[in-house]
Amino acid sequence: MQLIQKELNAVGRLSFTVHIFDQEEGNGTSKYIEELSNVVADPATCTIRYHWWRSMHGDVVNDEDVSFSLRDVLGLSMMNEEQAEKKQYEAERAYPEEKQTYHTKFVPQVYLVMMRKPEDNVEGFKFIDKKQADRVAQSMSHAVELCGGKNVPF
């Protein structure tokens, strides 16, 4: 849990641009800045708490304290944003032609450590550094097991 806390606090502020390619509605670009802070990984309660701040085009769209229990985790995966987008389409059972008309590209590449929770809720952390994302995913997987959650990939 200490490694998870240390690594998540080390992420700092992430800046990335999302290029949207949509054959039906037109192309676009969105600029994001995200920051995790005050991360506390509590082994006694199997809880991770943190503050999440996010802006889009300079406007703050999220500014909240978040907490979740590793006991509630039903699955854990690490992937890049493009892979996550594909999984989202599959989960929503999008028609094959929809998959071909819309996609995104993240610059720089963004990696996600995602945890599936009950009722298809997903908690996740973003990284620019793939090695750091791998370290957190491995540590989270171990912590989820120790806390009684499930770390089955999804």
VMD Tcl script that builds the backbone (N, CA, C; Angstrom):
set m [mol new atoms 462]
animate dup $m
set s [atomselect $m all]
$s set {name element resname resid chain x y z} {
  {N N MET 1 A 0.827 -1.189 0.000}
  {CA C MET 1 A 0.000 0.000 0.000}
  {C C MET 1 A 0.874 1.258 0.000}
  {N N GLN 2 A 2.033 1.181 0.667}
  {CA C GLN 2 A 2.922 2.344 0.680}
  {C C GLN 2 A 3.416 2.673 -0.724}
  {N N LEU 3 A 3.723 1.624 -1.509}
  {CA C LEU 3 A 4.177 1.855 -2.876}
  {C C LEU 3 A 3.065 2.505 -3.711}
  {N N ILE 4 A 1.846 2.035 -3.544}
  {CA C ILE 4 A 0.711 2.617 -4.276}
  {C C ILE 4 A 0.590 4.101 -3.924}
  {N N GLN 5 A 0.620 4.396 -2.642}
  {CA C GLN 5 A 0.509 5.785 -2.191}
  {C C GLN 5 A 1.631 6.643 -2.757}
  {N N LYS 6 A 2.863 6.134 -2.653}
  {CA C LYS 6 A 4.031 6.884 -3.147}
  {C C LYS 6 A 3.934 7.127 -4.650}
  {N N GLU 7 A 3.613 6.092 -5.417}
  {CA C GLU 7 A 3.559 6.219 -6.875}
  {C C GLU 7 A 2.430 7.148 -7.331}
  {N N LEU 8 A 1.255 7.027 -6.699}
  {CA C LEU 8 A 0.140 7.891 -7.098}
  {C C LEU 8 A 0.406 9.342 -6.732}
  {N N ASN 9 A 1.026 9.580 -5.591}
  {CA C ASN 9 A 1.379 10.958 -5.236}
  {C C ASN 9 A 2.449 11.525 -6.154}
  {N N ALA 10 A 3.279 10.651 -6.738}
  {CA C ALA 10 A 4.350 11.095 -7.627}
  {C C ALA 10 A 3.860 11.435 -9.035}
  {N N VAL 11 A 2.653 11.021 -9.388}
  {CA C VAL 11 A 2.146 11.284 -10.746}
  {C C VAL 11 A 2.117 12.773 -11.032}
  {N N GLY 12 A 1.651 13.556 -10.076}
  {CA C GLY 12 A 1.604 15.004 -10.264}
  {C C GLY 12 A 0.565 15.409 -11.293}
  {N N ARG 13 A 0.821 16.517 -11.939}
  {CA C ARG 13 A -0.107 17.080 -12.909}
  {C C ARG 13 A 0.161 16.482 -14.281}
  {N N LEU 14 A -0.882 15.978 -14.905}
  {CA C LEU 14 A -0.786 15.424 -16.257}
  {C C LEU 14 A -1.463 16.364 -17.230}
  {N N SER 15 A -0.785 16.643 -18.322}
  {CA C SER 15 A -1.369 17.440 -19.403}
  {C C SER 15 A -1.401 16.577 -20.644}
  {N N PHE 16 A -2.565 16.504 -21.279}
  {CA C PHE 16 A -2.667 15.729 -22.513}
  {C C PHE 16 A -3.753 16.310 -23.395}
  {N N THR 17 A -3.625 16.003 -24.664}
  {CA C THR 17 A -4.583 16.463 -25.665}
  {C C THR 17 A -5.269 15.244 -26.252}
  {N N VAL 18 A -6.562 15.350 -26.430}
  {CA C VAL 18 A -7.332 14.278 -27.040}
  {C C VAL 18 A -7.803 14.769 -28.404}
  {N N HIS 19 A -7.357 14.078 -29.451}
  {CA C HIS 19 A -7.809 14.372 -30.812}
  {C C HIS 19 A -8.962 13.434 -31.118}
  {N N ILE 20 A -10.087 14.005 -31.491}
  {CA C ILE 20 A -11.297 13.225 -31.765}
  {C C ILE 20 A -11.504 13.182 -33.274}
  {N N PHE 21 A -11.657 11.974 -33.769}
  {CA C PHE 21 A -11.922 11.766 -35.196}
  {C C PHE 21 A -13.317 11.163 -35.314}
  {N N ASP 22 A -14.243 11.964 -35.803}
  {CA C ASP 22 A -15.642 11.542 -35.889}
  {C C ASP 22 A -16.169 11.863 -37.280}
  {N N GLN 23 A -16.392 10.821 -38.075}
  {CA C GLN 23 A -16.832 11.011 -39.458}
  {C C GLN 23 A -18.233 11.594 -39.544}
  {N N GLU 24 A -19.030 11.430 -38.505}
  {CA C GLU 24 A -20.406 11.927 -38.541}
  {C C GLU 24 A -20.534 13.343 -37.985}
  {N N GLU 25 A -19.834 13.641 -36.890}
  {CA C GLU 25 A -20.019 14.927 -36.219}
  {C C GLU 25 A -18.836 15.872 -36.393}
  {N N GLY 26 A -17.788 15.434 -37.043}
  {CA C GLY 26 A -16.625 16.281 -37.256}
  {C C GLY 26 A -15.523 16.021 -36.246}
  {N N ASN 27 A -14.337 16.441 -36.592}
  {CA C ASN 27 A -13.172 16.225 -35.758}
  {C C ASN 27 A -13.050 17.345 -34.731}
  {N N GLY 28 A -12.300 17.064 -33.662}
  {CA C GLY 28 A -12.098 18.072 -32.634}
  {C C GLY 28 A -10.890 17.759 -31.784}
  {N N THR 29 A -10.565 18.702 -30.931}
  {CA C THR 29 A -9.439 18.548 -30.026}
  {C C THR 29 A -9.847 19.066 -28.650}
  {N N SER 30 A -9.512 18.311 -27.621}
  {CA C SER 30 A -9.767 18.731 -26.248}
  {C C SER 30 A -8.461 18.678 -25.474}
  {N N LYS 31 A -8.211 19.722 -24.686}
  {CA C LYS 31 A -6.997 19.785 -23.870}
  {C C LYS 31 A -7.370 19.619 -22.406}
  {N N TYR 32 A -6.696 18.654 -21.767}
  {CA C TYR 32 A -6.981 18.329 -20.370}
  {C C TYR 32 A -5.754 18.517 -19.508}
  {N N ILE 33 A -6.013 18.880 -18.273}
  {CA C ILE 33 A -4.999 18.832 -17.219}
  {C C ILE 33 A -5.673 18.112 -16.063}
  {N N GLU 34 A -4.982 17.107 -15.509}
  {CA C GLU 34 A -5.509 16.353 -14.365}
  {C C GLU 34 A -4.442 16.277 -13.287}
  {N N GLU 35 A -4.912 16.215 -12.051}
  {CA C GLU 35 A -3.970 16.072 -10.947}
  {C C GLU 35 A -4.597 15.264 -9.819}
  {N N LEU 36 A -3.846 14.273 -9.367}
  {CA C LEU 36 A -4.166 13.527 -8.144}
  {C C LEU 36 A -3.306 14.118 -7.042}
  {N N SER 37 A -3.895 14.284 -5.864}
  {CA C SER 37 A -3.096 14.778 -4.746}
  {C C SER 37 A -3.624 14.177 -3.450}
  {N N ASN 38 A -2.825 14.320 -2.417}
  {CA C ASN 38 A -3.208 13.856 -1.081}
  {C C ASN 38 A -3.647 12.392 -1.065}
  {N N VAL 39 A -2.955 11.556 -1.816}
  {CA C VAL 39 A -3.307 10.135 -1.867}
  {C C VAL 39 A -2.923 9.470 -0.551}
  {N N VAL 40 A -3.883 8.736 0.019}
  {CA C VAL 40 A -3.645 7.952 1.229}
  {C C VAL 40 A -4.133 6.538 0.951}
  {N N ALA 41 A -3.220 5.584 1.012}
  {CA C ALA 41 A -3.567 4.171 0.850}
  {C C ALA 41 A -3.497 3.546 2.243}
  {N N ASP 42 A -4.655 3.269 2.807}
  {CA C ASP 42 A -4.745 2.811 4.194}
  {C C ASP 42 A -4.870 1.286 4.244}
  {N N PRO 43 A -3.820 0.578 4.663}
  {CA C PRO 43 A -3.886 -0.885 4.701}
  {C C PRO 43 A -4.857 -1.422 5.759}
  {N N ALA 44 A -5.091 -0.684 6.814}
  {CA C ALA 44 A -5.987 -1.159 7.874}
  {C C ALA 44 A -7.432 -1.260 7.394}
  {N N THR 45 A -7.832 -0.332 6.515}
  {CA C THR 45 A -9.212 -0.323 6.014}
  {C C THR 45 A -9.317 -0.737 4.546}
  {N N CYS 46 A -8.165 -1.021 3.911}
  {CA C CYS 46 A -8.120 -1.369 2.482}
  {C C CYS 46 A -8.767 -0.280 1.624}
  {N N THR 47 A -8.533 0.960 2.014}
  {CA C THR 47 A -9.143 2.097 1.334}
  {C C THR 47 A -8.079 2.970 0.694}
  {N N ILE 48 A -8.414 3.527 -0.463}
  {CA C ILE 48 A -7.567 4.524 -1.108}
  {C C ILE 48 A -8.389 5.805 -1.197}
  {N N ARG 49 A -7.810 6.876 -0.666}
  {CA C ARG 49 A -8.448 8.185 -0.698}
  {C C ARG 49 A -7.523 9.161 -1.411}
  {N N TYR 50 A -8.126 10.102 -2.140}
  {CA C TYR 50 A -7.327 11.097 -2.846}
  {C C TYR 50 A -8.199 12.267 -3.277}
  {N N HIS 51 A -7.536 13.325 -3.703}
  {CA C HIS 51 A -8.236 14.462 -4.286}
  {C C HIS 51 A -7.978 14.433 -5.790}
  {N N TRP 52 A -9.036 14.603 -6.566}
  {CA C TRP 52 A -8.932 14.586 -8.032}
  {C C TRP 52 A -9.385 15.934 -8.571}
  {N N TRP 53 A -8.517 16.551 -9.361}
  {CA C TRP 53 A -8.794 17.834 -9.983}
  {C C TRP 53 A -8.596 17.673 -11.488}
  {N N ARG 54 A -9.518 18.239 -12.279}
  {CA C ARG 54 A -9.422 18.109 -13.736}
  {C C ARG 54 A -9.956 19.367 -14.396}
  {N N SER 55 A -9.242 19.821 -15.432}
  {CA C SER 55 A -9.736 20.941 -16.224}
  {C C SER 55 A -9.766 20.537 -17.695}
  {N N MET 56 A -10.695 21.144 -18.414}
  {CA C MET 56 A -10.825 20.930 -19.858}
  {C C MET 56 A -10.876 22.311 -20.497}
  {N N HIS 57 A -9.928 22.579 -21.372}
  {CA C HIS 57 A -9.808 23.882 -22.036}
  {C C HIS 57 A -9.727 25.016 -21.014}
  {N N GLY 58 A -9.084 24.746 -19.868}
  {CA C GLY 58 A -8.891 25.766 -18.856}
  {C C GLY 58 A -10.031 25.910 -17.860}
  {N N ASP 59 A -11.146 25.228 -18.079}
  {CA C ASP 59 A -12.275 25.282 -17.154}
  {C C ASP 59 A -12.254 24.061 -16.242}
  {N N VAL 60 A -12.364 24.275 -14.936}
  {CA C VAL 60 A -12.366 23.158 -13.981}
  {C C VAL 60 A -13.662 22.374 -14.138}
  {N N VAL 61 A -13.537 21.064 -14.386}
  {CA C VAL 61 A -14.709 20.203 -14.560}
  {C C VAL 61 A -14.837 19.166 -13.437}
  {N N ASN 62 A -13.767 18.936 -12.687}
  {CA C ASN 62 A -13.807 18.058 -11.513}
  {C C ASN 62 A -12.896 18.644 -10.448}
  {N N ASP 63 A -13.365 18.614 -9.217}
  {CA C ASP 63 A -12.579 19.065 -8.077}
  {C C ASP 63 A -13.208 18.404 -6.865}
  {N N GLU 64 A -12.772 17.165 -6.575}
  {CA C GLU 64 A -13.476 16.394 -5.560}
  {C C GLU 64 A -12.552 15.441 -4.815}
  {N N ASP 65 A -12.990 15.101 -3.612}
  {CA C ASP 65 A -12.325 14.065 -2.835}
  {C C ASP 65 A -12.982 12.730 -3.176}
  {N N VAL 66 A -12.152 11.703 -3.361}
  {CA C VAL 66 A -12.628 10.385 -3.775}
  {C C VAL 66 A -12.095 9.350 -2.800}
  {N N SER 67 A -12.895 8.321 -2.553}
  {CA C SER 67 A -12.487 7.222 -1.688}
  {C C SER 67 A -13.132 5.942 -2.200}
  {N N PHE 68 A -12.367 4.850 -2.188}
  {CA C PHE 68 A -12.947 3.558 -2.550}
  {C C PHE 68 A -12.209 2.447 -1.820}
  {N N SER 69 A -12.921 1.337 -1.666}
  {CA C SER 69 A -12.372 0.185 -0.962}
  {C C SER 69 A -11.850 -0.841 -1.959}
  {N N LEU 70 A -10.670 -1.359 -1.701}
  {CA C LEU 70 A -10.117 -2.418 -2.551}
  {C C LEU 70 A -10.902 -3.715 -2.391}
  {N N ARG 71 A -11.678 -3.838 -1.315}
  {CA C ARG 71 A -12.522 -5.016 -1.118}
  {C C ARG 71 A -13.628 -5.096 -2.167}
  {N N ASP 72 A -14.015 -3.937 -2.717}
  {CA C ASP 72 A -15.107 -3.871 -3.693}
  {C C ASP 72 A -14.656 -4.134 -5.125}
  {N N VAL 73 A -13.347 -4.258 -5.336}
  {CA C VAL 73 A -12.823 -4.425 -6.698}
  {C C VAL 73 A -13.168 -5.820 -7.224}
  {N N LEU 74 A -13.750 -5.856 -8.427}
  {CA C LEU 74 A -14.128 -7.112 -9.076}
  {C C LEU 74 A -13.185 -7.482 -10.216}
  {N N GLY 75 A -12.363 -6.541 -10.646}
  {CA C GLY 75 A -11.418 -6.796 -11.722}
  {C C GLY 75 A -10.457 -5.633 -11.846}
  {N N LEU 76 A -9.269 -5.898 -12.373}
  {CA C LEU 76 A -8.245 -4.874 -12.494}
  {C C LEU 76 A -7.528 -5.059 -13.818}
  {N N SER 77 A -7.318 -3.958 -14.543}
  {CA C SER 77 A -6.603 -4.017 -15.819}
  {C C SER 77 A -5.760 -2.771 -16.011}
  {N N MET 78 A -4.683 -2.912 -16.751}
  {CA C MET 78 A -3.863 -1.785 -17.172}
  {C C MET 78 A -3.871 -1.768 -18.681}
  {N N MET 79 A -4.184 -0.611 -19.264}
  {CA C MET 79 A -4.236 -0.493 -20.726}
  {C C MET 79 A -4.071 0.969 -21.110}
  {N N ASN 80 A -3.849 1.202 -22.405}
  {CA C ASN 80 A -3.792 2.589 -22.851}
  {C C ASN 80 A -5.210 3.067 -23.193}
  {N N GLU 81 A -5.355 4.339 -23.398}
  {CA C GLU 81 A -6.686 4.918 -23.632}
  {C C GLU 81 A -7.367 4.334 -24.870}
  {N N GLU 82 A -6.619 4.049 -25.923}
  {CA C GLU 82 A -7.228 3.488 -27.131}
  {C C GLU 82 A -7.817 2.105 -26.850}
  {N N GLN 83 A -7.109 1.298 -26.060}
  {CA C GLN 83 A -7.637 -0.014 -25.673}
  {C C GLN 83 A -8.879 0.142 -24.806}
  {N N ALA 84 A -8.867 1.120 -23.909}
  {CA C ALA 84 A -10.026 1.367 -23.048}
  {C C ALA 84 A -11.229 1.787 -23.880}
  {N N GLU 85 A -10.987 2.596 -24.889}
  {CA C GLU 85 A -12.075 3.023 -25.778}
  {C C GLU 85 A -12.693 1.822 -26.491}
  {N N LYS 86 A -11.844 0.933 -26.978}
  {CA C LYS 86 A -12.346 -0.263 -27.656}
  {C C LYS 86 A -13.199 -1.106 -26.701}
  {N N LYS 87 A -12.723 -1.277 -25.469}
  {CA C LYS 87 A -13.490 -2.046 -24.475}
  {C C LYS 87 A -14.825 -1.374 -24.171}
  {N N GLN 88 A -14.824 -0.048 -24.146}
  {CA C GLN 88 A -16.064 0.666 -23.876}
  {C C GLN 88 A -17.080 0.411 -25.000}
  {N N TYR 89 A -16.629 0.455 -26.241}
  {CA C TYR 89 A -17.521 0.154 -27.363}
  {C C TYR 89 A -18.078 -1.257 -27.253}
  {N N GLU 90 A -17.203 -2.199 -26.907}
  {CA C GLU 90 A -17.651 -3.585 -26.768}
  {C C GLU 90 A -18.678 -3.716 -25.645}
  {N N ALA 91 A -18.435 -3.033 -24.530}
  {CA C ALA 91 A -19.360 -3.104 -23.398}
  {C C ALA 91 A -20.712 -2.490 -23.746}
  {N N GLU 92 A -20.686 -1.449 -24.558}
  {CA C GLU 92 A -21.929 -0.793 -24.958}
  {C C GLU 92 A -22.568 -1.469 -26.162}
  {N N ARG 93 A -21.905 -2.519 -26.643}
  {CA C ARG 93 A -22.372 -3.274 -27.809}
  {C C ARG 93 A -22.606 -2.372 -29.018}
  {N N ALA 94 A -21.627 -1.521 -29.274}
  {CA C ALA 94 A -21.733 -0.618 -30.414}
  {C C ALA 94 A -21.717 -1.408 -31.713}
  {N N TYR 95 A -22.411 -0.895 -32.672}
  {CA C TYR 95 A -22.427 -1.532 -33.985}
  {C C TYR 95 A -21.055 -1.397 -34.631}
  {N N PRO 96 A -20.617 -2.406 -35.405}
  {CA C PRO 96 A -19.280 -2.340 -36.012}
  {C C PRO 96 A -19.035 -1.068 -36.812}
  {N N GLU 97 A -20.046 -0.566 -37.504}
  {CA C GLU 97 A -19.837 0.652 -38.297}
  {C C GLU 97 A -19.579 1.866 -37.399}
  {N N GLU 98 A -20.115 1.874 -36.165}
  {CA C GLU 98 A -19.835 2.965 -35.243}
  {C C GLU 98 A -18.366 2.974 -34.848}
  {N N LYS 99 A -17.792 1.812 -34.666}
  {CA C LYS 99 A -16.389 1.722 -34.281}
  {C C LYS 99 A -15.497 2.316 -35.355}
  {N N GLN 100 A -15.925 2.262 -36.583}
  {CA C GLN 100 A -15.111 2.756 -37.678}
  {C C GLN 100 A -15.290 4.254 -37.910}
  {N N THR 101 A -16.355 4.854 -37.376}
  {CA C THR 101 A -16.610 6.268 -37.640}
  {C C THR 101 A -16.115 7.189 -36.532}
  {N N TYR 102 A -15.733 6.638 -35.384}
  {CA C TYR 102 A -15.327 7.471 -34.254}
  {C C TYR 102 A -14.142 6.844 -33.534}
  {N N HIS 103 A -13.101 7.617 -33.318}
  {CA C HIS 103 A -12.008 7.175 -32.456}
  {C C HIS 103 A -11.232 8.385 -31.938}
  {N N THR 104 A -10.405 8.133 -30.943}
  {CA C THR 104 A -9.622 9.207 -30.343}
  {C C THR 104 A -8.144 8.836 -30.333}
  {N N LYS 105 A -7.327 9.870 -30.240}
  {CA C LYS 105 A -5.882 9.679 -30.098}
  {C C LYS 105 A -5.417 10.620 -28.986}
  {N N PHE 106 A -4.691 10.053 -28.009}
  {CA C PHE 106 A -4.181 10.831 -26.890}
  {C C PHE 106 A -2.724 11.189 -27.132}
  {N N VAL 107 A -2.386 12.466 -26.929}
  {CA C VAL 107 A -1.012 12.936 -27.089}
  {C C VAL 107 A -0.645 13.710 -25.836}
  {N N PRO 108 A 0.360 13.234 -25.074}
  {CA C PRO 108 A 1.054 11.962 -25.251}
  {C C PRO 108 A 0.137 10.788 -24.904}
  {N N GLN 109 A 0.622 9.589 -25.163}
  {CA C GLN 109 A -0.148 8.382 -24.839}
  {C C GLN 109 A -0.453 8.362 -23.342}
  {N N VAL 110 A -1.674 7.997 -23.003}
  {CA C VAL 110 A -2.103 7.921 -21.611}
  {C C VAL 110 A -2.415 6.465 -21.282}
  {N N TYR 111 A -1.909 6.013 -20.138}
  {CA C TYR 111 A -2.140 4.642 -19.676}
  {C C TYR 111 A -3.066 4.683 -18.463}
  {N N LEU 112 A -3.917 3.679 -18.362}
  {CA C LEU 112 A -4.889 3.611 -17.288}
  {C C LEU 112 A -4.682 2.368 -16.444}
  {N N VAL 113 A -4.809 2.517 -15.147}
  {CA C VAL 113 A -4.960 1.383 -14.241}
  {C C VAL 113 A -6.410 1.478 -13.787}
  {N N MET 114 A -7.215 0.513 -14.224}
  {CA C MET 114 A -8.653 0.576 -13.995}
  {C C MET 114 A -9.102 -0.571 -13.109}
  {N N MET 115 A -10.012 -0.259 -12.194}
  {CA C MET 115 A -10.594 -1.259 -11.310}
  {C C MET 115 A -12.101 -1.248 -11.497}
  {N N ARG 116 A -12.640 -2.408 -11.826}
  {CA C ARG 116 A -14.096 -2.536 -11.986}
  {C C ARG 116 A -14.698 -2.828 -10.625}
  {N N LYS 117 A -15.795 -2.115 -10.344}
  {CA C LYS 117 A -16.475 -2.273 -9.066}
  {C C LYS 117 A -17.925 -2.697 -9.335}
  {N N PRO 118 A -18.679 -3.007 -8.287}
  {CA C PRO 118 A -20.074 -3.423 -8.495}
  {C C PRO 118 A -20.864 -2.422 -9.335}
  {N N GLU 119 A -21.872 -2.947 -10.022}
  {CA C GLU 119 A -22.754 -2.155 -10.877}
  {C C GLU 119 A -21.994 -1.482 -12.017}
  {N N ASP 120 A -20.936 -2.137 -12.488}
  {CA C ASP 120 A -20.137 -1.671 -13.614}
  {C C ASP 120 A -19.525 -0.293 -13.415}
  {N N ASN 121 A -19.327 0.112 -12.177}
  {CA C ASN 121 A -18.593 1.349 -11.907}
  {C C ASN 121 A -17.114 1.053 -12.088}
  {N N VAL 122 A -16.386 2.039 -12.575}
  {CA C VAL 122 A -14.955 1.865 -12.799}
  {C C VAL 122 A -14.213 3.001 -12.106}
  {N N GLU 123 A -13.193 2.654 -11.376}
  {CA C GLU 123 A -12.301 3.608 -10.739}
  {C C GLU 123 A -10.970 3.467 -11.463}
  {N N GLY 124 A -10.289 4.566 -11.739}
  {CA C GLY 124 A -9.039 4.419 -12.459}
  {C C GLY 124 A -8.072 5.565 -12.233}
  {N N PHE 125 A -6.833 5.296 -12.594}
  {CA C PHE 125 A -5.768 6.274 -12.471}
  {C C PHE 125 A -5.052 6.392 -13.807}
  {N N LYS 126 A -4.698 7.613 -14.181}
  {CA C LYS 126 A -4.017 7.873 -15.450}
  {C C LYS 126 A -2.523 8.095 -15.222}
  {N N PHE 127 A -1.744 7.659 -16.221}
  {CA C PHE 127 A -0.294 7.807 -16.195}
  {C C PHE 127 A 0.206 8.137 -17.593}
  {N N ILE 128 A 1.275 8.878 -17.663}
  {CA C ILE 128 A 1.976 9.102 -18.932}
  {C C ILE 128 A 3.106 8.076 -19.056}
  {N N ASP 129 A 3.677 7.696 -17.929}
  {CA C ASP 129 A 4.789 6.753 -17.876}
  {C C ASP 129 A 4.250 5.319 -17.772}
  {N N LYS 130 A 4.468 4.528 -18.815}
  {CA C LYS 130 A 3.953 3.152 -18.848}
  {C C LYS 130 A 4.565 2.289 -17.742}
  {N N LYS 131 A 5.857 2.467 -17.453}
  {CA C LYS 131 A 6.496 1.675 -16.396}
  {C C LYS 131 A 5.873 1.983 -15.034}
  {N N GLN 132 A 5.564 3.227 -14.798}
  {CA C GLN 132 A 4.919 3.596 -13.550}
  {C C GLN 132 A 3.516 2.983 -13.470}
  {N N ALA 133 A 2.790 3.009 -14.570}
  {CA C ALA 133 A 1.459 2.389 -14.619}
  {C C ALA 133 A 1.557 0.895 -14.333}
  {N N ASP 134 A 2.556 0.232 -14.901}
  {CA C ASP 134 A 2.766 -1.205 -14.645}
  {C C ASP 134 A 3.039 -1.470 -13.165}
  {N N ARG 135 A 3.914 -0.648 -12.543}
  {CA C ARG 135 A 4.228 -0.830 -11.122}
  {C C ARG 135 A 2.975 -0.678 -10.265}
  {N N VAL 136 A 2.172 0.337 -10.560}
  {CA C VAL 136 A 0.952 0.561 -9.777}
  {C C VAL 136 A -0.034 -0.572 -10.016}
  {N N ALA 137 A -0.170 -1.023 -11.254}
  {CA C ALA 137 A -1.096 -2.121 -11.550}
  {C C ALA 137 A -0.704 -3.377 -10.784}
  {N N GLN 138 A 0.587 -3.704 -10.763}
  {CA C GLN 138 A 1.041 -4.889 -10.035}
  {C C GLN 138 A 0.803 -4.739 -8.532}
  {N N SER 139 A 1.106 -3.566 -7.999}
  {CA C SER 139 A 0.897 -3.326 -6.568}
  {C C SER 139 A -0.584 -3.344 -6.220}
  {N N MET 140 A -1.408 -2.743 -7.064}
  {CA C MET 140 A -2.862 -2.731 -6.837}
  {C C MET 140 A -3.410 -4.153 -6.877}
  {N N SER 141 A -2.949 -4.935 -7.831}
  {CA C SER 141 A -3.406 -6.313 -7.961}
  {C C SER 141 A -3.134 -7.089 -6.674}
  {N N HIS 142 A -1.924 -6.942 -6.148}
  {CA C HIS 142 A -1.553 -7.623 -4.912}
  {C C HIS 142 A -2.395 -7.116 -3.731}
  {N N ALA 143 A -2.580 -5.792 -3.645}
  {CA C ALA 143 A -3.362 -5.208 -2.552}
  {C C ALA 143 A -4.824 -5.646 -2.613}
  {N N VAL 144 A -5.370 -5.714 -3.828}
  {CA C VAL 144 A -6.761 -6.165 -3.992}
  {C C VAL 144 A -6.903 -7.592 -3.470}
  {N N GLU 145 A -5.960 -8.472 -3.830}
  {CA C GLU 145 A -5.990 -9.862 -3.343}
  {C C GLU 145 A -5.937 -9.919 -1.823}
  {N N LEU 146 A -5.017 -9.165 -1.227}
  {CA C LEU 146 A -4.858 -9.164 0.222}
  {C C LEU 146 A -6.105 -8.623 0.936}
  {N N CYS 147 A -6.821 -7.728 0.273}
  {CA C CYS 147 A -7.999 -7.108 0.876}
  {C C CYS 147 A -9.276 -7.909 0.614}
  {N N GLY 148 A -9.186 -8.968 -0.186}
  {CA C GLY 148 A -10.367 -9.802 -0.428}
  {C C GLY 148 A -11.144 -9.430 -1.677}
  {N N GLY 149 A -10.625 -8.507 -2.462}
  {CA C GLY 149 A -11.257 -8.191 -3.741}
  {C C GLY 149 A -10.827 -9.194 -4.802}
  {N N LYS 150 A -11.216 -8.948 -6.038}
  {CA C LYS 150 A -10.842 -9.833 -7.149}
  {C C LYS 150 A -10.015 -9.021 -8.147}
  {N N ASN 151 A -8.954 -9.634 -8.649}
  {CA C ASN 151 A -8.113 -8.923 -9.606}
  {C C ASN 151 A -8.159 -9.558 -10.984}
  {N N VAL 152 A -9.289 -10.127 -11.346}
  {CA C VAL 152 A -9.458 -10.744 -12.659}
  {C C VAL 152 A -9.446 -9.649 -13.725}
  {N N PRO 153 A -8.622 -9.766 -14.760}
  {CA C PRO 153 A -8.616 -8.752 -15.816}
  {C C PRO 153 A -9.986 -8.642 -16.484}
  {N N PHE 154 A -10.275 -7.457 -16.972}
  {CA C PHE 154 A -11.540 -7.271 -17.677}
  {C C PHE 154 A -11.313 -6.490 -18.938}
}
mol reanalyze $m
mol bondsrecalc $m
mol representation Tube
mol addrep $m
